[in-house]
């Protein structure tokens, strides 16, 4: 009987915490969305077949309430082909490429 009670109550304790995740990471999510849209448009202009070969992975780091840094790593299998960094201002919806 105790196991049944714990089995029913435990999910109810976790659900309120899970709903706040989107609010906590809203800057990172918006920054990733902006960079993915721009990156995909830029890459499709160059060559559509290369996009299938290179698999980009994205990582966002929040700086403040409006700014984040997004790093895009291009991989072909296990080999890292290139890395690009972007400064993103979510409030102004601006994406600026960082030149390394």
C-alpha positions as CSV (number, residue, x, y, z in Angstrom):
1,X,0.0,0.0,0.0
2,X,2.9,2.4,0.8
3,X,4.5,1.7,-2.5
4,X,1.2,2.6,-4.3
5,X,0.9,5.9,-2.4
6,X,4.6,6.8,-3.2
7,X,4.0,5.8,-6.9
8,X,1.0,8.2,-7.1
9,X,2.4,11.1,-5.2
10,X,6.0,11.1,-6.6
11,X,5.0,12.3,-10.1
12,X,2.9,15.0,-8.7
13,X,5.9,16.5,-6.9
14,X,8.0,16.5,-10.1
15,X,5.5,18.0,-12.5
16,X,5.7,21.6,-11.2
17,X,9.5,21.7,-11.4
18,X,9.4,20.5,-15.0
19,X,7.1,23.3,-16.2
20,X,9.6,26.0,-15.2
21,X,12.4,24.6,-17.4
22,X,11.2,26.5,-20.4
23,X,11.2,29.8,-18.5
24,X,14.7,29.1,-17.1
25,X,16.3,28.4,-20.5
26,X,14.2,30.8,-22.6
27,X,17.2,32.9,-23.7
28,X,19.2,29.9,-24.8
29,X,16.2,28.3,-26.6
30,X,15.5,31.5,-28.5
31,X,19.2,32.0,-29.3
32,X,19.5,28.5,-30.7
33,X,16.4,28.9,-32.8
34,X,17.7,32.2,-34.3
35,X,21.1,30.7,-35.1
36,X,19.6,27.5,-36.5
37,X,17.4,29.4,-38.9
38,X,20.3,31.6,-40.1
39,X,22.8,28.8,-40.3
40,X,20.4,26.6,-42.3
41,X,19.6,29.4,-44.8
42,X,23.3,30.2,-45.2
43,X,24.2,26.6,-45.7
44,X,21.4,25.8,-48.2
45,X,22.5,28.6,-50.4
46,X,26.0,27.0,-50.6
47,X,25.1,23.3,-51.2
48,X,22.3,21.2,-50.0
49,X,24.2,17.9,-50.3
50,X,26.9,19.1,-48.0
51,X,24.3,19.8,-45.3
52,X,23.5,16.1,-45.3
53,X,27.1,15.1,-44.9
54,X,28.0,17.6,-42.2
55,X,26.0,17.3,-39.0
56,X,26.0,20.5,-37.0
57,X,25.8,20.4,-33.2
58,X,24.8,23.5,-31.3
59,X,25.6,24.8,-27.8
60,X,24.2,28.0,-26.2
61,X,25.6,29.9,-23.2
62,X,23.5,32.5,-21.5
63,X,25.3,35.8,-20.7
64,X,22.4,37.9,-19.5
65,X,18.6,38.3,-20.0
66,X,19.0,39.3,-23.7
67,X,22.4,38.0,-24.8
68,X,23.8,34.5,-25.4
69,X,26.8,32.9,-27.2
70,X,26.0,30.0,-29.5
71,X,28.8,27.7,-30.8
72,X,28.1,25.5,-33.9
73,X,30.4,22.5,-34.4
74,X,30.3,20.8,-37.8
75,X,31.0,17.1,-37.8
76,X,31.3,14.4,-40.4
77,X,31.1,11.2,-38.4
78,X,33.7,11.5,-35.6
79,X,35.8,14.2,-37.4
80,X,35.3,17.8,-36.4
81,X,35.3,19.9,-39.7
82,X,34.8,23.4,-38.3
83,X,33.6,25.5,-35.4
84,X,31.7,28.8,-35.6
85,X,30.6,31.2,-32.8
86,X,27.8,33.6,-32.8
87,X,26.8,36.5,-30.4
88,X,23.0,36.6,-30.2
89,X,20.8,39.4,-28.9
90,X,17.5,37.8,-28.3
91,X,15.7,41.1,-27.4
92,X,16.7,42.7,-30.7
93,X,16.7,39.3,-32.6
94,X,20.2,40.0,-33.9
95,X,22.8,37.3,-34.8
96,X,26.4,38.4,-35.2
97,X,29.2,36.0,-36.2
98,X,32.3,36.0,-34.1
99,X,35.5,36.0,-36.2
100,X,38.2,33.8,-34.7
